[in-house]
């Protein structure tokens, strides 16, 4: 190497290597290296990403940006802004499906673009956009792997939310395609929007099939009073759309996952779990895979990293909380009595409930948390006199042949019974 020049632009270090080898003498080779010290904010990361070409450097920086926004960003809860971001996001998703690349096949359970683009309606899981949201998107499918009767023909798709979760579940069970937006996080006027698309189940095997990749886009605005615009939306990089967990990385099952990638996979699986109806008494094969939290590279969390489950143990979704606790126990961790009682109240999965009750009983048999006279008195009023076994947050009363569980509530004791 005879000479080297160094420049820094938006956190990307570009080395110009002048090679001395005879075959390449005098030629310049550009190597992009991410300088983490120069990229401390989402805005700086996004500015660095926008001009970068696909490759390991961009993959690493996108995962760094994604992790920052997921873990440190604030939830966006303004309906008007959420609708605007949803419109931008679905426009880009459908445009990518219609693009001339050969990543997408046309029809079938693992070929969303054909079915989605000609079905005319994509129904959204409710709650992450306003009930008034509706977006008509027209795209023109191109490429070789397209039914010739639809190639270069305008296809109109209407994207709108279901009125309720039961309506959405009824639609995606067997009738049509659906999608779910993940919680939108933003920081430094950069927003992360993620979407999972679902294929309809079949009459003999109802229940939606969640499609890979999950779509993640990053949006920006100069300041709060101005509209959001697309910052970065990366087309899927895998050879087949189902071969990558998300469009932000080319990583697939054959590549060793990094810690940031494993955390992303865990977040994606939890969003899959969030869509499982809490009324399920048994899981479909697809749902069982999501509930196990497994990804293309196996489980993203192990005994050493079980702390990653902590935020999900307090999630608003009872199914997410249950999946986190079940995984924690599988990895040798310890659940709280209140978490097991929560499963008994809010989850109907027969085996999960049975396992939770057996473990709760074992913990109560060994537990002997001290109760005040006032607490004992209130329990006697609720369940009658009898044998009381207690944990810090759950008690069991056996009285006159009846077993009743109670958990602590802001107003006193609350009976543990299914809603």
VMD Tcl script that draws the C-alpha trace (Angstrom):
set ca {
  {0.00 0.00 0.00}
  {1.67 3.23 -1.17}
  {-0.76 5.79 0.13}
  {-3.98 6.28 2.03}
  {-6.44 9.13 2.33}
  {-9.15 9.34 4.97}
  {-12.38 11.30 4.96}
  {-15.36 11.36 7.30}
  {-18.89 12.05 6.11}
  {-21.96 11.51 8.27}
  {-20.17 8.90 10.37}
  {-18.84 6.80 7.48}
  {-15.09 6.46 7.23}
  {-14.00 5.95 3.63}
  {-10.49 4.66 3.07}
  {-8.92 5.15 -0.36}
  {-6.31 2.44 -0.75}
  {-3.75 2.88 -3.50}
  {-2.54 -0.65 -4.19}
  {1.01 -1.52 -5.19}
  {0.23 -4.90 -6.80}
  {1.16 -4.85 -10.53}
  {-2.32 -5.90 -11.68}
  {-3.99 -3.13 -9.67}
  {-1.25 -0.52 -9.53}
  {-2.64 2.99 -9.23}
  {-6.22 1.83 -8.80}
  {-8.39 3.03 -5.96}
  {-10.44 0.78 -3.71}
  {-13.16 2.20 -1.46}
  {-13.85 0.51 1.86}
  {-16.76 1.71 4.00}
  {-16.32 1.36 7.74}
  {-18.86 2.52 10.28}
  {-17.39 4.81 12.93}
  {-19.62 4.17 15.99}
  {-18.26 7.19 17.85}
  {-19.58 9.50 15.14}
  {-23.04 7.94 15.06}
  {-24.62 8.40 18.46}
  {-28.06 9.61 17.33}
  {-30.72 8.05 15.08}
  {-30.61 11.12 12.82}
  {-26.86 10.71 12.27}
  {-27.23 6.97 11.66}
  {-30.01 7.50 9.11}
  {-28.03 10.22 7.32}
  {-25.11 7.80 7.07}
  {-27.30 4.95 5.83}
  {-29.15 6.77 3.07}
  {-26.24 6.85 0.55}
  {-24.80 3.44 1.50}
  {-24.96 0.45 -0.80}
  {-26.25 -2.94 0.42}
  {-23.61 -4.94 2.22}
  {-22.24 -5.90 5.65}
  {-21.50 -2.30 6.67}
  {-25.06 -1.16 5.95}
  {-26.53 -4.28 7.59}
  {-24.57 -3.60 10.78}
  {-25.55 0.06 10.89}
  {-29.24 -0.66 10.18}
  {-29.31 -3.15 13.05}
  {-27.64 -0.54 15.27}
  {-30.30 2.02 14.31}
  {-33.11 -0.51 14.74}
  {-31.90 -1.51 18.20}
  {-31.57 2.12 19.28}
  {-35.12 3.01 18.22}
  {-36.69 -0.19 19.61}
  {-34.99 0.02 22.99}
  {-34.62 3.78 23.54}
  {-37.32 5.32 21.34}
  {-40.62 6.65 22.66}
  {-43.93 5.15 21.51}
  {-45.69 7.33 18.94}
  {-49.34 7.65 19.92}
  {-50.64 10.54 17.80}
  {-53.34 9.03 15.49}
  {-52.77 11.53 12.69}
  {-49.03 10.83 12.59}
  {-49.55 7.08 12.84}
  {-51.94 7.16 9.87}
  {-49.46 9.20 7.84}
  {-46.64 6.78 8.58}
  {-48.84 3.76 7.83}
  {-49.73 5.23 4.44}
  {-46.07 5.76 3.56}
  {-45.10 2.32 4.81}
  {-47.71 0.29 2.94}
  {-47.07 2.27 -0.23}
  {-43.42 1.19 -0.10}
  {-44.23 -2.45 0.80}
  {-46.58 -2.90 -2.14}
  {-44.21 -1.08 -4.49}
  {-41.46 -3.52 -3.50}
  {-43.77 -6.48 -4.11}
  {-44.56 -5.11 -7.58}
  {-40.93 -4.36 -8.49}
  {-39.27 -6.36 -11.31}
  {-36.93 -8.28 -8.96}
  {-37.23 -12.07 -8.77}
  {-37.30 -12.38 -4.97}
  {-41.07 -12.75 -4.98}
  {-43.03 -15.65 -6.45}
  {-46.60 -15.03 -7.53}
  {-49.03 -17.32 -5.73}
  {-49.18 -19.69 -2.76}
  {-48.81 -19.45 0.99}
  {-45.21 -18.26 0.76}
  {-45.72 -15.96 -2.22}
  {-47.54 -12.92 -0.96}
  {-47.23 -10.54 -3.85}
  {-49.53 -12.38 -6.23}
  {-52.27 -12.95 -3.71}
  {-51.93 -9.56 -2.03}
  {-51.82 -7.48 -5.19}
  {-54.91 -9.05 -6.77}
  {-57.06 -9.57 -3.65}
  {-58.00 -5.86 -3.48}
  {-58.10 -5.69 0.35}
  {-55.42 -5.92 3.03}
  {-57.00 -5.84 6.49}
  {-54.97 -4.38 9.35}
  {-54.87 -5.66 12.91}
  {-56.66 -2.88 14.85}
  {-55.07 -0.56 17.35}
  {-51.94 0.88 15.72}
  {-53.76 3.21 13.32}
  {-56.95 5.20 13.72}
  {-60.29 3.55 12.93}
  {-60.71 6.04 10.05}
  {-57.46 5.06 8.30}
  {-57.90 3.95 4.71}
  {-55.33 3.94 1.93}
  {-55.94 2.97 -1.70}
  {-52.66 1.97 -3.31}
  {-52.21 1.21 -7.01}
  {-49.10 -0.58 -8.25}
  {-48.10 -2.27 -11.51}
  {-46.48 -5.73 -11.08}
  {-43.36 -6.30 -13.17}
  {-40.85 -9.11 -13.59}
  {-40.76 -12.67 -14.90}
  {-42.32 -14.48 -11.95}
  {-45.76 -12.95 -12.49}
  {-48.94 -14.36 -13.92}
  {-48.94 -12.99 -17.47}
  {-52.53 -11.82 -17.17}
  {-51.47 -9.38 -14.41}
  {-48.04 -8.30 -15.65}
  {-47.84 -4.57 -16.37}
  {-51.47 -4.19 -15.28}
  {-52.47 -1.74 -12.56}
  {-53.55 -3.48 -9.34}
  {-55.43 -1.55 -6.67}
  {-55.19 -2.61 -3.02}
  {-57.18 -1.02 -0.20}
  {-55.46 -1.04 3.19}
  {-57.67 -0.41 6.21}
  {-58.04 -1.66 9.81}
  {-60.56 -4.17 11.06}
  {-63.16 -2.77 13.43}
  {-62.18 -5.28 16.12}
  {-59.74 -8.11 16.80}
  {-62.49 -10.75 16.34}
  {-63.27 -9.30 12.89}
  {-59.58 -9.40 11.95}
  {-59.18 -12.95 13.26}
  {-62.25 -14.06 11.31}
  {-60.82 -12.52 8.13}
  {-57.30 -13.96 8.32}
  {-58.43 -17.42 9.52}
  {-59.44 -18.46 6.00}
  {-60.71 -15.48 3.99}
  {-57.95 -13.05 3.08}
  {-54.60 -11.39 3.64}
  {-53.91 -9.32 6.71}
  {-51.15 -7.21 8.20}
  {-50.17 -5.90 11.61}
  {-48.17 -2.80 12.41}
  {-45.80 -3.14 15.33}
  {-45.55 -0.38 17.92}
  {-44.10 2.72 16.24}
  {-41.07 4.09 18.08}
  {-39.43 7.44 17.42}
  {-36.42 9.41 18.63}
  {-34.58 12.45 17.31}
  {-37.37 12.91 14.70}
  {-36.65 9.49 13.22}
  {-39.45 6.89 13.38}
  {-39.27 3.12 13.08}
  {-42.29 1.47 11.45}
  {-42.51 -2.33 11.22}
  {-45.16 -4.53 9.61}
  {-45.89 -8.26 9.50}
  {-47.98 -9.55 6.58}
  {-50.18 -12.62 7.10}
  {-51.46 -15.17 4.58}
  {-54.93 -16.63 5.11}
  {-55.29 -20.10 6.54}
  {-57.26 -22.86 4.85}
  {-60.53 -24.54 5.71}
  {-58.75 -27.67 6.93}
  {-56.10 -25.70 8.78}
  {-57.44 -22.30 9.88}
  {-55.21 -19.61 11.26}
  {-53.00 -17.11 9.44}
  {-49.43 -17.78 8.33}
  {-47.10 -14.92 9.17}
  {-44.85 -14.10 6.26}
  {-41.13 -13.38 6.16}
  {-39.62 -10.92 5.91}
  {-41.06 -8.51 8.45}
  {-40.96 -5.09 6.85}
  {-39.11 -2.31 8.68}
  {-38.82 1.25 7.42}
  {-37.27 4.40 8.88}
  {-38.88 7.79 8.41}
  {-37.69 11.30 9.17}
  {-38.93 14.86 9.51}
  {-36.99 18.15 9.82}
  {-38.99 19.12 12.89}
  {-42.19 18.17 14.71}
  {-44.41 20.57 12.78}
  {-43.44 19.08 9.40}
  {-44.65 15.85 7.76}
  {-42.80 12.55 7.81}
  {-40.91 11.43 4.71}
  {-39.20 8.16 3.82}
  {-35.67 8.00 5.18}
  {-34.76 4.41 4.37}
  {-36.83 1.50 3.13}
  {-34.59 -1.38 2.09}
  {-35.90 -3.92 -0.43}
  {-35.63 -7.48 0.85}
  {-32.09 -8.76 0.29}
  {-32.54 -12.52 0.54}
  {-32.73 -14.70 -2.56}
  {-36.26 -15.62 -1.53}
  {-38.52 -13.40 0.54}
  {-39.11 -16.12 3.16}
  {-35.37 -16.67 3.73}
  {-34.77 -13.60 5.90}
  {-36.33 -12.48 9.17}
  {-36.55 -8.84 8.13}
  {-35.77 -6.64 5.16}
  {-33.18 -4.66 7.17}
  {-30.66 -7.49 7.03}
  {-29.46 -10.06 4.53}
  {-28.78 -12.44 7.43}
  {-30.45 -15.84 6.99}
  {-30.34 -19.25 8.65}
  {-26.86 -20.02 7.28}
  {-25.19 -17.03 8.93}
  {-24.22 -16.66 12.60}
  {-26.53 -14.15 14.27}
  {-25.18 -11.23 16.28}
  {-26.63 -10.07 19.60}
  {-28.47 -7.19 17.91}
  {-29.95 -9.54 15.32}
  {-31.11 -11.98 18.02}
  {-32.82 -9.14 19.89}
  {-34.56 -8.13 16.66}
  {-35.76 -11.70 16.07}
  {-37.07 -11.86 19.64}
  {-38.99 -8.61 19.08}
  {-40.44 -9.95 15.81}
  {-41.57 -13.22 17.41}
  {-43.27 -11.32 20.22}
  {-45.21 -9.33 17.62}
  {-46.26 -12.66 16.08}
  {-47.42 -13.83 19.51}
  {-49.38 -10.59 19.99}
  {-51.61 -11.59 17.08}
  {-52.59 -14.97 18.56}
  {-56.19 -14.70 19.79}
  {-56.27 -14.94 23.61}
  {-59.32 -17.22 23.27}
  {-57.22 -20.03 21.74}
  {-57.32 -23.25 23.77}
  {-54.73 -24.89 21.49}
  {-52.20 -23.46 19.08}
  {-52.00 -24.15 15.37}
  {-48.59 -25.46 14.19}
  {-47.66 -21.98 13.00}
  {-48.77 -20.36 16.26}
  {-46.84 -22.95 18.29}
  {-43.69 -21.97 16.42}
  {-44.24 -18.28 17.16}
  {-45.09 -18.95 20.81}
  {-41.81 -20.87 21.18}
  {-40.08 -17.65 19.99}
  {-37.89 -19.55 17.53}
  {-36.39 -17.90 14.47}
  {-34.51 -19.08 11.39}
  {-31.36 -19.52 13.49}
  {-33.11 -21.23 16.42}
  {-34.08 -19.57 19.68}
  {-32.84 -15.96 19.86}
  {-32.63 -16.12 23.66}
  {-30.86 -18.63 25.91}
  {-30.07 -19.12 29.60}
  {-27.34 -16.47 29.49}
  {-29.55 -13.86 27.81}
  {-32.87 -14.60 29.54}
  {-32.79 -11.03 30.87}
  {-33.91 -9.93 27.39}
  {-37.34 -11.31 28.30}
  {-37.80 -8.84 31.16}
  {-39.69 -6.07 29.30}
  {-42.04 -8.60 27.71}
  {-43.04 -9.96 31.13}
  {-44.82 -6.65 31.74}
  {-46.29 -6.20 28.23}
  {-49.91 -5.11 27.76}
  {-50.66 -8.31 25.81}
  {-51.48 -11.36 27.98}
  {-50.21 -13.66 25.22}
  {-46.85 -11.86 25.08}
  {-46.56 -11.99 28.87}
  {-47.37 -15.71 28.82}
  {-44.84 -16.47 26.06}
  {-42.14 -14.61 28.01}
  {-42.86 -16.50 31.23}
  {-43.04 -19.89 29.48}
  {-39.69 -19.22 27.77}
  {-38.17 -18.01 31.03}
  {-39.16 -21.25 32.78}
  {-37.89 -23.30 29.83}
  {-34.49 -21.64 30.25}
  {-34.35 -22.40 33.97}
  {-35.46 -18.98 35.17}
  {-37.93 -18.27 37.96}
  {-41.38 -16.78 37.50}
  {-43.31 -14.83 40.09}
  {-46.52 -16.20 41.54}
  {-48.40 -13.20 40.17}
  {-47.18 -13.99 36.64}
  {-48.52 -17.55 36.87}
  {-51.82 -16.24 38.26}
  {-51.96 -13.84 35.30}
  {-51.81 -16.82 32.94}
  {-54.69 -18.50 34.80}
  {-56.78 -15.33 34.44}
  {-56.02 -14.21 30.89}
  {-54.84 -17.23 28.85}
  {-56.92 -20.23 27.70}
  {-54.22 -22.44 26.20}
  {-55.01 -25.72 27.94}
  {-51.47 -27.03 28.35}
  {-49.97 -23.65 29.25}
  {-52.65 -23.07 31.90}
  {-52.21 -26.56 33.35}
  {-48.44 -26.14 33.59}
  {-48.83 -22.70 35.17}
  {-51.25 -24.00 37.80}
  {-49.04 -26.99 38.65}
  {-46.02 -24.73 39.11}
  {-48.02 -22.20 41.12}
  {-49.25 -24.97 43.44}
  {-45.69 -26.22 43.91}
  {-44.53 -22.71 44.76}
  {-47.41 -22.23 47.21}
  {-46.77 -25.60 48.86}
  {-43.23 -24.43 49.58}
  {-44.15 -20.81 50.27}
  {-44.94 -19.26 53.58}
  {-44.96 -15.48 53.15}
  {-46.08 -13.65 56.26}
  {-49.61 -12.20 56.23}
  {-50.89 -9.44 58.49}
  {-53.93 -10.01 60.68}
  {-55.85 -7.62 58.42}
  {-54.95 -9.66 55.33}
  {-55.93 -12.90 57.05}
  {-59.23 -11.37 58.07}
  {-60.09 -10.18 54.58}
  {-59.22 -13.61 53.13}
  {-61.48 -15.31 55.69}
  {-64.32 -13.04 54.64}
  {-63.74 -13.84 50.97}
  {-63.12 -17.60 51.15}
  {-63.95 -18.72 54.68}
  {-61.65 -20.20 57.29}
  {-59.21 -22.81 56.03}
  {-55.63 -23.67 55.15}
  {-53.78 -20.68 53.73}
  {-50.53 -20.89 51.77}
  {-48.98 -17.66 50.65}
  {-46.43 -16.06 48.36}
  {-45.66 -12.33 48.38}
  {-48.27 -11.70 45.66}
  {-50.54 -14.79 45.58}
  {-52.34 -16.87 48.20}
  {-54.27 -20.12 48.11}
  {-57.12 -20.88 50.47}
  {-58.44 -24.41 50.95}
  {-61.79 -24.19 52.74}
  {-64.55 -26.81 52.97}
  {-63.21 -28.80 50.03}
  {-62.87 -25.75 47.79}
  {-59.57 -24.28 46.56}
  {-59.47 -20.57 45.76}
  {-56.55 -18.44 44.62}
  {-56.21 -14.73 45.23}
  {-53.69 -12.20 44.00}
  {-52.81 -8.78 45.28}
  {-54.65 -5.89 43.66}
  {-54.59 -2.13 44.34}
  {-57.83 -2.42 46.34}
  {-56.96 -5.61 48.24}
  {-57.30 -9.28 47.27}
  {-58.65 -10.25 43.85}
  {-59.84 -13.78 43.12}
  {-57.87 -15.52 40.40}
  {-60.44 -16.68 37.88}
  {-60.61 -16.71 34.12}
  {-62.06 -13.61 32.50}
}
mol new
graphics top color blue
foreach p $ca { graphics top sphere $p radius 0.5 }
foreach p [lrange $ca 0 end-1] q [lrange $ca 1 end] { graphics top cylinder $p $q radius 0.2 }
display resetview
